[in-house]
Amino acid sequence: MDLNKIDYSDELILIVDDDKVVRELFVEMLRHLGFRVYCVRSAKEALAEIGKKPYTFLLTDIRMPEMDGLELIRDIRNNSFDLCTIAMTAYSKKYSYVDVINAGATDFINKPFNIEELEAKVRRGIIERNNKKELARLSITDSLTGLYNQRHFYAKIEEEITRAQRQKSTLALILFDLDNFKAYNDINGHVAGDSLLKIVGNIINDNIRQVVDSGFRYGGDEFAIILTDSDKFIVKKIASRIEKAIIDKCFLGASIGYAIYSNEMSAKSFVSTADEHLYKIKRKRKAEQKESKNVKA
């Protein structure tokens, strides 16, 4: 991924300035560069507007009546809005760069400025934001399968339990591992084993609802899936599809366990319930295989 390659049309910028002429000039400049832009005349209007559209960037004048630009930036930061912010002012001697950055701004620009300077500031802010997002993504992603990693699993399950309790919604967890994966690795080598794990990652992504559900590499050949708003019927259906796809594409079986969340469960007991169900399935399969061998003998 080239993080320096930017499509300006992906950005939605909000301009905040109490001077109509200045607002219109900034809008014209940014639209000329290819950005999508909207403008308001006050900080209070900006706070109301931010919740309406998926803004990615904010350019605000500092000196405004009622609520100034630095207060606006602090409010945005305190409310965890994911916005890059640039503070603008013609009174550069009154406001220091340190004050602006400490308020939570991405950068600072003095009025008057030309289109090249504005583009450079905005572009740098976008690149820094994209770099941070990519680093955050990598920290929670399993590099082999592209699924989330175990570290993120425990954070996500706590988050989803809290959401399920608050919204009184259903929540399910699937745990599974591959049958005889160690033997497969011993015979075919670790490169082949890694290729197989990548296939499993793709199978999981193909069989869950994107953005709604989450797939994880729990460790080794162990995987987990968190399913929101899902009952036992949905869980069994998804588990069955995944198991069939693994048999068809990987030529191995999969032992799958699950749990449906109930309010008395902690995150630990929720995972333990799914884990116990998984090992119950594994014990049953081993017993069946042993019995089958005895019959043939």
MIGUNU-927596 format. One line per field, with one value per residue: x, y, z of N, C-alpha, C, CB in turn; chain. Coordinates in steps of 0.05 Angstrom, whole numbers, plus 5000, padded with zeros to 4 digits. Glycine has a CB too. Layout:
# residues N
n.x (X/...)
n.y (Y/...)
n.z (Z/...)
ca.x (X/...)
ca.y (Y/...)
ca.z (Z/...)
c.x (X/...)
c.y (Y/...)
c.z (Z/...)
cb.x (X/...)
cb.y (Y/...)
cb.z (Z/...)
chain (A/...)
END
This chain:
# residues 297
n.x (5017/5012/5021/5029/5003/4949/4880/4846/4791/4770/4770/4734/4725/4716/4705/4715/4699/4687/4684/4653/4673/4725/4714/4688/4730/4768/4739/4734/4788/4802/4766/4783/4830/4810/4784/4728/4685/4656/4625/4620/4600/4613/4640/4603/4565/4597/4608/4556/4551/4591/4574/4538/4559/4611/4663/4733/4772/4787/4788/4800/4788/4821/4808/4747/4679/4642/4657/4722/4771/4810/4784/4744/4775/4796/4748/4732/4774/4765/4717/4729/4726/4746/4786/4830/4860/4870/4892/4878/4901/4905/4931/4984/5023/4998/4982/5016/5053/5060/5018/4975/4983/4982/4929/4908/4910/4929/4962/4986/4971/4989/4950/4956/4954/4979/4953/4987/5015/4973/4955/5000/5002/4953/4959/5004/4982/4943/4975/5004/4961/4943/4988/4990/4941/4952/4994/4967/4930/4965/4984/4944/4934/4941/4997/5003/4952/4919/4876/4848/4891/4909/4916/4882/4835/4819/4810/4769/4728/4714/4694/4650/4618/4604/4574/4533/4508/4491/4456/4423/4427/4441/4499/4552/4604/4652/4699/4752/4795/4844/4839/4889/4932/4985/5008/5001/5036/5084/5090/5085/5113/5130/5120/5080/5042/5034/5011/4963/4940/4931/4892/4850/4842/4820/4774/4745/4737/4704/4658/4635/4598/4619/4649/4609/4616/4674/4737/4790/4858/4873/4915/4970/4941/4892/4829/4783/4717/4677/4610/4561/4494/4472/4441/4436/4422/4441/4496/4508/4498/4536/4583/4579/4583/4636/4665/4654/4677/4731/4743/4735/4772/4820/4828/4829/4798/4758/4751/4699/4675/4627/4596/4540/4528/4510/4482/4508/4559/4629/4682/4722/4696/4660/4694/4716/4672/4660/4709/4708/4665/4687/4729/4700/4675/4722/4739/4697/4702/4752/4740/4703/4734/4771/4737/4720/4768/4776/4732/4744/4791)
n.y (4976/5043/5095/5148/5160/5196/5205/5260/5267/5231/5256/5295/5359/5407/5474/5527/5591/5658/5698/5712/5721/5701/5647/5630/5636/5598/5552/5552/5547/5496/5462/5468/5440/5389/5369/5350/5396/5433/5488/5528/5581/5586/5560/5531/5517/5484/5441/5419/5404/5367/5317/5301/5287/5247/5274/5285/5322/5384/5454/5510/5577/5613/5659/5675/5696/5681/5623/5603/5580/5546/5526/5497/5458/5431/5411/5376/5339/5320/5295/5253/5254/5233/5268/5305/5367/5435/5496/5564/5631/5703/5728/5716/5727/5727/5676/5617/5564/5520/5525/5516/5463/5436/5442/5404/5405/5387/5417/5484/5546/5608/5665/5714/5659/5619/5576/5533/5528/5516/5468/5436/5434/5409/5360/5338/5329/5291/5248/5237/5221/5175/5143/5133/5106/5060/5037/5026/4989/4947/4931/4902/4860/4795/4776/4734/4711/4754/4762/4789/4792/4753/4787/4830/4803/4795/4847/4862/4826/4840/4891/4878/4849/4888/4921/4886/4878/4930/4941/4899/4856/4797/4754/4716/4665/4632/4580/4546/4493/4462/4396/4348/4381/4387/4340/4348/4391/4366/4329/4359/4406/4471/4516/4500/4491/4543/4566/4539/4558/4611/4604/4587/4634/4666/4637/4644/4701/4702/4680/4708/4765/4824/4879/4874/4823/4790/4761/4720/4700/4657/4630/4592/4539/4553/4586/4641/4669/4724/4735/4781/4798/4746/4682/4613/4583/4613/4612/4557/4549/4582/4559/4508/4520/4540/4496/4459/4486/4486/4431/4422/4457/4454/4402/4380/4366/4403/4420/4446/4491/4528/4585/4617/4681/4698/4739/4731/4717/4728/4756/4719/4671/4666/4655/4608/4574/4566/4542/4495/4469/4462/4425/4383/4366/4351/4307/4272/4261/4236/4191/4167/4157/4121/4079/4065/4046/4001/3969/3959/3930)
n.z (5000/4980/5019/5010/4965/4947/4941/4931/4927/4963/5011/5058/5073/5124/5129/5175/5189/5208/5171/5112/5060/5064/5076/5029/4993/5011/5003/4948/4933/4954/4929/4877/4879/4882/4927/4968/4997/5051/5085/5146/5191/5245/5307/5337/5299/5269/5305/5307/5254/5244/5263/5225/5174/5144/5158/5145/5152/5182/5176/5212/5231/5282/5313/5331/5345/5406/5410/5404/5354/5377/5422/5396/5370/5415/5436/5396/5399/5452/5446/5415/5359/5295/5265/5224/5239/5223/5245/5232/5226/5226/5264/5283/5321/5369/5379/5393/5360/5392/5429/5395/5376/5424/5437/5405/5350/5283/5252/5236/5206/5177/5160/5108/5059/5004/4952/4944/4992/5027/5005/5014/5070/5083/5055/5081/5131/5119/5102/5149/5182/5154/5158/5214/5220/5190/5218/5266/5246/5230/5279/5302/5268/5241/5207/5171/5156/5149/5181/5243/5301/5361/5403/5391/5393/5447/5464/5430/5442/5494/5482/5449/5484/5521/5488/5473/5523/5534/5491/5494/5459/5418/5420/5394/5395/5357/5359/5329/5305/5261/5239/5249/5234/5249/5231/5177/5168/5181/5141/5092/5099/5127/5094/5060/5099/5118/5073/5072/5118/5104/5065/5098/5127/5085/5075/5122/5120/5074/5092/5134/5158/5131/5166/5205/5232/5261/5246/5271/5279/5326/5345/5323/5290/5305/5306/5312/5314/5321/5327/5317/5339/5331/5333/5357/5312/5268/5280/5276/5222/5196/5217/5195/5140/5138/5155/5114/5070/5085/5084/5029/5004/5032/5045/5094/5158/5205/5273/5309/5357/5397/5430/5460/5482/5549/5600/5651/5640/5640/5599/5600/5616/5575/5530/5550/5552/5497/5484/5515/5490/5440/5451/5470/5422/5395/5427/5420/5365/5363/5392/5359/5314/5335/5348/5297/5275/5306/5291/5237/5245)
ca.x (5000/5028/5007/5033/4985/4924/4858/4834/4762/4763/4770/4712/4736/4697/4718/4701/4709/4664/4685/4641/4691/4747/4702/4684/4756/4779/4723/4741/4816/4803/4751/4800/4849/4796/4772/4700/4687/4632/4634/4602/4610/4619/4648/4579/4554/4616/4603/4531/4554/4610/4559/4520/4573/4637/4685/4759/4791/4775/4805/4784/4800/4824/4795/4718/4662/4629/4675/4744/4780/4824/4763/4732/4793/4796/4722/4733/4792/4753/4694/4741/4721/4771/4790/4855/4852/4890/4884/4886/4898/4921/4943/5004/5039/4982/4980/5041/5051/5058/4990/4956/4987/4973/4900/4900/4911/4949/4981/4980/4978/4984/4937/4945/4970/4971/4941/5008/5020/4950/4955/5022/4994/4932/4971/5020/4963/4930/4995/5009/4938/4943/5010/4981/4920/4965/5009/4947/4920/4985/4988/4922/4930/4959/5010/5001/4925/4904/4855/4857/4908/4899/4916/4857/4812/4810/4799/4744/4707/4705/4679/4625/4602/4593/4554/4510/4494/4478/4435/4407/4428/4454/4528/4561/4632/4660/4727/4758/4823/4845/4846/4914/4948/5013/5017/5002/5060/5107/5092/5086/5130/5117/5111/5053/5024/5027/4993/4937/4928/4922/4866/4830/4835/4802/4748/4731/4727/4683/4633/4624/4588/4641/4644/4592/4629/4703/4752/4816/4876/4875/4942/4976/4920/4867/4816/4760/4699/4657/4586/4542/4466/4470/4432/4448/4416/4460/4522/4511/4498/4562/4603/4576/4595/4665/4676/4653/4697/4758/4746/4736/4795/4845/4830/4830/4774/4760/4735/4687/4659/4615/4582/4522/4532/4489/4491/4524/4586/4651/4695/4737/4678/4649/4714/4719/4649/4665/4732/4698/4649/4706/4743/4679/4673/4747/4739/4677/4713/4773/4727/4690/4756/4782/4717/4720/4792/4771/4713/4759/4810)
ca.y (5000/5068/5114/5175/5164/5206/5214/5282/5265/5215/5273/5314/5380/5427/5501/5543/5618/5676/5717/5699/5723/5682/5620/5624/5634/5573/5531/5552/5537/5467/5448/5469/5418/5363/5361/5356/5417/5446/5509/5539/5607/5587/5535/5517/5505/5463/5418/5407/5394/5344/5293/5295/5276/5234/5293/5274/5344/5410/5478/5529/5602/5613/5682/5676/5703/5660/5600/5606/5556/5527/5513/5478/5435/5416/5397/5354/5319/5308/5278/5231/5255/5225/5289/5321/5395/5456/5522/5586/5657/5726/5740/5695/5735/5722/5647/5603/5538/5501/5527/5504/5434/5426/5441/5380/5410/5372/5436/5512/5561/5637/5680/5701/5638/5613/5550/5513/5525/5503/5440/5422/5429/5389/5335/5327/5320/5266/5227/5229/5206/5149/5127/5125/5085/5036/5025/5015/4965/4926/4922/4884/4842/4773/4782/4712/4706/4779/4765/4801/4774/4746/4812/4845/4786/4799/4874/4862/4810/4858/4912/4867/4842/4913/4930/4867/4884/4956/4941/4875/4841/4771/4753/4688/4661/4606/4573/4521/4487/4444/4368/4336/4402/4382/4319/4360/4406/4348/4316/4377/4428/4495/4534/4490/4496/4572/4571/4529/4577/4634/4596/4587/4662/4674/4623/4659/4727/4697/4669/4725/4791/4844/4902/4866/4802/4793/4736/4722/4677/4656/4620/4567/4532/4558/4610/4650/4687/4737/4741/4798/4794/4719/4661/4586/4574/4627/4602/4530/4552/4593/4539/4487/4530/4542/4468/4448/4500/4477/4404/4424/4472/4447/4372/4373/4372/4424/4416/4472/4495/4554/4593/4639/4697/4704/4762/4724/4710/4746/4750/4694/4648/4664/4641/4581/4558/4558/4524/4469/4457/4453/4401/4362/4357/4337/4282/4256/4253/4217/4166/4155/4147/4097/4058/4057/4030/3975/3954/3950/3910)
ca.z (5000/4979/5037/5000/4942/4959/4924/4945/4928/4986/5034/5061/5090/5135/5134/5195/5190/5210/5149/5089/5037/5069/5074/5000/4980/5019/4990/4919/4931/4959/4908/4853/4883/4880/4952/4974/5017/5061/5104/5165/5200/5273/5319/5346/5275/5262/5322/5298/5227/5244/5268/5203/5151/5151/5153/5150/5157/5191/5176/5227/5240/5311/5326/5324/5368/5422/5415/5384/5340/5395/5438/5378/5367/5441/5438/5377/5411/5476/5438/5400/5330/5281/5245/5223/5243/5218/5256/5214/5239/5216/5288/5290/5345/5393/5383/5387/5348/5414/5439/5375/5376/5450/5436/5391/5321/5268/5241/5240/5181/5179/5138/5083/5048/4977/4948/4946/5020/5038/4996/5027/5098/5083/5046/5103/5152/5110/5102/5177/5191/5141/5170/5241/5217/5180/5241/5284/5233/5231/5307/5309/5246/5237/5181/5152/5146/5145/5201/5268/5317/5387/5420/5386/5400/5475/5465/5415/5456/5516/5470/5440/5508/5532/5469/5475/5548/5531/5471/5499/5434/5420/5413/5393/5390/5346/5361/5315/5296/5239/5246/5239/5221/5255/5213/5150/5168/5182/5115/5070/5105/5138/5073/5051/5122/5118/5050/5080/5138/5088/5053/5119/5131/5064/5079/5144/5109/5054/5104/5155/5148/5133/5184/5227/5247/5262/5245/5285/5283/5355/5351/5308/5271/5319/5296/5327/5300/5338/5311/5331/5332/5320/5351/5352/5284/5250/5286/5264/5193/5188/5223/5175/5114/5141/5156/5087/5053/5093/5073/5000/4995/5047/5047/5123/5173/5226/5297/5314/5381/5398/5454/5458/5506/5568/5617/5674/5631/5636/5574/5604/5617/5548/5514/5562/5544/5470/5484/5525/5469/5419/5460/5471/5395/5388/5441/5407/5339/5368/5401/5335/5297/5348/5345/5269/5270/5320/5275/5214/5254)
c.x (5017/5012/5010/5016/4957/4904/4843/4804/4752/4759/4746/4721/4715/4714/4701/4714/4685/4663/4675/4660/4714/4737/4700/4710/4769/4765/4731/4769/4816/4788/4767/4821/4836/4783/4742/4699/4659/4641/4612/4615/4618/4627/4624/4566/4571/4611/4577/4534/4571/4595/4542/4533/4600/4661/4712/4779/4775/4796/4789/4801/4801/4806/4766/4702/4650/4648/4697/4753/4794/4805/4749/4749/4795/4770/4722/4751/4778/4730/4703/4732/4747/4775/4818/4845/4875/4878/4895/4882/4915/4935/4964/5020/5024/4980/5005/5034/5046/5030/4971/4959/4978/4943/4890/4901/4933/4971/4970/4988/4971/4970/4954/4964/4961/4962/4962/5014/4998/4950/4977/5015/4974/4943/4988/5003/4950/4950/5001/4986/4938/4965/5002/4960/4932/4980/4990/4935/4939/4988/4966/4917/4951/4971/5007/4973/4910/4881/4866/4873/4896/4897/4890/4833/4801/4799/4772/4722/4697/4686/4651/4607/4589/4570/4529/4494/4479/4453/4416/4405/4443/4483/4536/4591/4637/4690/4731/4787/4822/4853/4872/4932/4978/5024/5020/5029/5085/5112/5099/5105/5115/5107/5084/5033/5016/5008/4965/4924/4918/4895/4844/4822/4816/4775/4732/4720/4704/4657/4623/4614/4610/4631/4627/4606/4659/4716/4780/4832/4883/4903/4947/4955/4892/4855/4791/4743/4679/4634/4567/4513/4461/4460/4445/4444/4436/4488/4527/4513/4525/4584/4603/4588/4625/4677/4676/4674/4725/4763/4750/4762/4822/4849/4837/4803/4779/4741/4725/4670/4648/4603/4564/4524/4507/4500/4509/4553/4605/4663/4710/4719/4664/4668/4716/4696/4652/4688/4724/4682/4667/4720/4725/4676/4698/4748/4720/4688/4735/4762/4715/4712/4768/4763/4717/4744/4788/4753/4727/4779/4795)
c.y (5025/5090/5143/5181/5171/5214/5235/5280/5247/5232/5292/5334/5399/5452/5516/5570/5637/5697/5703/5699/5703/5653/5612/5621/5607/5550/5528/5540/5506/5451/5447/5447/5390/5353/5366/5374/5427/5467/5518/5564/5608/5560/5518/5503/5481/5438/5403/5393/5368/5317/5284/5281/5265/5252/5280/5296/5369/5432/5500/5554/5600/5635/5684/5683/5678/5637/5601/5579/5536/5512/5491/5454/5418/5400/5373/5332/5305/5290/5256/5231/5250/5245/5300/5350/5414/5482/5544/5612/5678/5739/5721/5702/5729/5693/5633/5575/5517/5501/5512/5473/5422/5425/5416/5382/5393/5392/5464/5527/5591/5648/5705/5679/5632/5584/5528/5507/5509/5473/5424/5415/5407/5361/5322/5316/5293/5243/5218/5213/5178/5131/5117/5103/5059/5022/5013/4989/4942/4915/4902/4862/4819/4775/4759/4710/4732/4783/4781/4781/4770/4770/4827/4829/4793/4828/4875/4848/4826/4880/4902/4858/4866/4923/4912/4872/4910/4955/4916/4858/4814/4772/4724/4687/4633/4603/4547/4518/4466/4416/4359/4356/4397/4360/4330/4376/4388/4335/4336/4401/4453/4515/4526/4495/4525/4578/4562/4547/4603/4628/4596/4615/4673/4662/4637/4685/4724/4689/4684/4751/4812/4868/4894/4845/4805/4765/4740/4697/4677/4646/4594/4561/4536/4585/4616/4669/4698/4745/4757/4793/4767/4699/4634/4577/4587/4617/4575/4531/4562/4573/4516/4495/4531/4514/4456/4460/4491/4449/4405/4436/4464/4417/4363/4378/4395/4417/4443/4472/4523/4560/4616/4655/4700/4723/4755/4718/4733/4740/4723/4670/4644/4648/4612/4563/4548/4538/4496/4454/4446/4427/4377/4349/4341/4309/4262/4245/4232/4190/4151/4143/4122/4074/4047/4039/4002/3957/3943/3928/3883)
c.z (5000/4995/5027/4975/4952/4938/4939/4947/4950/5011/5034/5082/5099/5141/5155/5197/5191/5188/5123/5065/5040/5065/5044/4985/4986/5005/4961/4915/4934/4938/4882/4855/4881/4905/4952/4998/5025/5081/5122/5177/5229/5284/5327/5322/5266/5278/5314/5271/5226/5247/5245/5179/5160/5144/5161/5158/5165/5189/5190/5233/5271/5324/5315/5348/5381/5429/5394/5373/5358/5413/5421/5374/5392/5444/5420/5388/5434/5469/5418/5370/5315/5258/5247/5225/5238/5228/5238/5229/5225/5240/5299/5315/5371/5400/5375/5375/5370/5425/5421/5376/5402/5452/5421/5360/5308/5258/5244/5215/5185/5155/5133/5074/5020/4975/4952/4975/5033/5030/5011/5056/5100/5075/5067/5125/5145/5111/5131/5189/5180/5153/5198/5239/5208/5202/5261/5272/5235/5259/5316/5288/5246/5209/5161/5140/5139/5164/5225/5284/5345/5406/5416/5393/5428/5478/5452/5429/5480/5505/5461/5462/5519/5514/5471/5501/5546/5513/5474/5473/5438/5410/5414/5387/5379/5350/5345/5309/5275/5249/5233/5225/5225/5236/5184/5147/5166/5155/5092/5074/5114/5117/5063/5074/5123/5096/5057/5100/5125/5076/5074/5126/5111/5067/5101/5133/5089/5067/5128/5143/5153/5149/5208/5245/5245/5263/5257/5282/5312/5363/5336/5287/5284/5310/5313/5310/5320/5320/5327/5321/5319/5341/5343/5324/5265/5254/5273/5234/5183/5194/5203/5148/5115/5141/5129/5068/5059/5082/5043/4990/5008/5050/5075/5135/5192/5249/5307/5339/5381/5425/5447/5484/5522/5588/5640/5666/5631/5609/5577/5603/5590/5530/5524/5553/5515/5468/5494/5504/5446/5427/5464/5443/5387/5402/5428/5380/5343/5376/5377/5317/5309/5345/5317/5263/5282/5303/5250/5221/5259)
cb.x (4981/5032/5017/5062/4984/4931/4839/4841/4752/4783/4796/4685/4758/4683/4720/4702/4727/4665/4714/4615/4702/4759/4675/4667/4775/4778/4693/4740/4833/4792/4724/4814/4863/4814/4785/4683/4704/4612/4645/4595/4590/4595/4666/4559/4552/4645/4602/4509/4567/4631/4543/4508/4576/4639/4681/4770/4808/4764/4813/4775/4783/4853/4810/4709/4640/4605/4659/4768/4797/4845/4742/4726/4822/4799/4699/4744/4818/4744/4673/4734/4708/4769/4770/4872/4841/4898/4893/4869/4906/4902/4921/5023/5046/4954/4956/5059/5075/5078/4982/4962/5017/4984/4889/4873/4915/4937/4988/4994/4964/5011/4907/4941/4969/4995/4928/5033/5025/4924/4960/5048/4983/4909/4988/5039/4942/4919/5021/5013/4912/4947/5035/4969/4899/4983/5026/4925/4913/5012/4988/4896/4931/4944/5040/5007/4910/4895/4846/4833/4936/4916/4940/4856/4820/4833/4819/4748/4718/4729/4694/4630/4620/4615/4565/4520/4515/4498/4446/4379/4442/4439/4545/4546/4648/4653/4737/4742/4841/4866/4822/4908/4941/5017/4997/4978/5062/5103/5066/5059/5147/5136/5131/5055/5037/5053/5003/4941/4950/4942/4869/4842/4860/4814/4753/4750/4750/4692/4639/4645/4562/4650/4630/4565/4620/4712/4753/4811/4902/4854/4946/4978/4923/4872/4808/4768/4684/4669/4573/4549/4456/4497/4401/4436/4387/4459/4526/4488/4476/4568/4597/4547/4584/4672/4660/4625/4695/4761/4721/4713/4791/4844/4850/4853/4764/4753/4751/4670/4675/4594/4602/4492/4542/4477/4467/4513/4584/4672/4715/4752/4657/4644/4741/4721/4623/4672/4754/4682/4628/4728/4759/4652/4670/4771/4732/4651/4724/4792/4706/4674/4778/4787/4690/4721/4816/4760/4689/4774/4825)
cb.y (5000/5078/5111/5180/5138/5230/5189/5308/5254/5193/5289/5299/5395/5416/5517/5528/5624/5690/5728/5712/5752/5686/5618/5645/5657/5569/5536/5581/5550/5462/5461/5497/5421/5343/5376/5330/5440/5426/5533/5519/5628/5599/5541/5536/5526/5472/5426/5428/5415/5347/5296/5321/5298/5207/5319/5260/5349/5407/5486/5517/5627/5617/5708/5649/5722/5649/5573/5620/5563/5543/5533/5491/5446/5435/5417/5364/5332/5330/5296/5205/5283/5196/5312/5316/5400/5458/5526/5586/5655/5746/5745/5692/5765/5734/5636/5599/5531/5507/5556/5515/5427/5443/5467/5372/5439/5358/5431/5524/5549/5652/5687/5721/5612/5618/5548/5522/5552/5516/5438/5439/5455/5397/5340/5348/5340/5270/5237/5255/5221/5152/5145/5149/5094/5042/5047/5035/4970/4937/4946/4899/4857/4745/4787/4686/4691/4781/4736/4812/4786/4724/4830/4853/4756/4795/4894/4849/4783/4871/4924/4844/4828/4935/4929/4838/4885/4977/4940/4882/4857/4750/4771/4672/4666/4604/4569/4519/4479/4454/4349/4314/4430/4372/4295/4379/4424/4326/4301/4387/4435/4509/4534/4460/4488/4589/4556/4501/4585/4643/4568/4573/4679/4667/4593/4664/4742/4676/4641/4730/4799/4853/4925/4854/4774/4810/4725/4728/4679/4637/4616/4544/4503/4559/4606/4664/4672/4762/4714/4828/4816/4710/4659/4566/4582/4658/4600/4512/4572/4620/4528/4479/4557/4557/4451/4452/4530/4477/4387/4440/4501/4460/4361/4390/4347/4453/4401/4481/4489/4558/4601/4630/4725/4678/4775/4701/4698/4745/4773/4695/4652/4692/4655/4582/4574/4583/4536/4473/4477/4475/4406/4373/4381/4354/4285/4272/4277/4227/4171/4176/4168/4103/4068/4083/4044/3979/3972/3973/3919)
cb.z (5024/4949/5065/4993/4924/4977/4916/4932/4901/4990/5036/5070/5075/5161/5108/5223/5165/5237/5145/5082/5035/5097/5087/4988/4989/5049/4992/4908/4952/4987/4903/4851/4909/4870/4976/4979/5008/5074/5088/5188/5194/5290/5344/5359/5252/5266/5351/5296/5209/5266/5292/5193/5129/5137/5168/5126/5132/5220/5146/5253/5231/5320/5321/5311/5359/5407/5413/5397/5318/5411/5448/5350/5359/5465/5431/5349/5419/5494/5425/5412/5322/5271/5249/5197/5271/5188/5285/5188/5268/5202/5310/5266/5344/5389/5367/5412/5331/5436/5442/5347/5371/5473/5422/5399/5315/5243/5211/5266/5157/5184/5146/5061/5066/4958/4921/4931/5034/5029/4966/5027/5111/5064/5020/5114/5158/5081/5089/5195/5183/5111/5173/5256/5197/5156/5255/5289/5204/5221/5326/5315/5220/5241/5185/5167/5166/5117/5211/5284/5320/5400/5413/5356/5399/5494/5452/5387/5465/5531/5445/5421/5529/5533/5440/5475/5571/5521/5443/5509/5412/5404/5433/5372/5416/5316/5391/5289/5320/5218/5238/5220/5231/5284/5213/5146/5193/5203/5109/5064/5081/5157/5049/5044/5147/5115/5025/5092/5159/5067/5041/5145/5131/5036/5087/5168/5096/5035/5112/5177/5163/5105/5168/5216/5236/5285/5217/5315/5264/5366/5381/5327/5261/5350/5266/5354/5276/5353/5301/5328/5313/5308/5350/5372/5276/5255/5317/5273/5184/5204/5252/5171/5108/5166/5176/5075/5056/5124/5080/4989/4999/5074/5027/5137/5188/5214/5320/5290/5406/5376/5477/5452/5498/5581/5627/5689/5603/5659/5567/5630/5639/5536/5516/5592/5546/5452/5502/5551/5457/5414/5485/5481/5375/5397/5471/5402/5324/5390/5422/5319/5294/5378/5352/5251/5283/5348/5266/5201/5279)
chain (A/A/A/A/A/A/A/A/A/A/A/A/A/A/A/A/A/A/A/A/A/A/A/A/A/A/A/A/A/A/A/A/A/A/A/A/A/A/A/A/A/A/A/A/A/A/A/A/A/A/A/A/A/A/A/A/A/A/A/A/A/A/A/A/A/A/A/A/A/A/A/A/A/A/A/A/A/A/A/A/A/A/A/A/A/A/A/A/A/A/A/A/A/A/A/A/A/A/A/A/A/A/A/A/A/A/A/A/A/A/A/A/A/A/A/A/A/A/A/A/A/A/A/A/A/A/A/A/A/A/A/A/A/A/A/A/A/A/A/A/A/A/A/A/A/A/A/A/A/A/A/A/A/A/A/A/A/A/A/A/A/A/A/A/A/A/A/A/A/A/A/A/A/A/A/A/A/A/A/A/A/A/A/A/A/A/A/A/A/A/A/A/A/A/A/A/A/A/A/A/A/A/A/A/A/A/A/A/A/A/A/A/A/A/A/A/A/A/A/A/A/A/A/A/A/A/A/A/A/A/A/A/A/A/A/A/A/A/A/A/A/A/A/A/A/A/A/A/A/A/A/A/A/A/A/A/A/A/A/A/A/A/A/A/A/A/A/A/A/A/A/A/A/A/A/A/A/A/A/A/A/A/A/A/A/A/A/A/A/A/A/A/A/A/A/A/A)
END
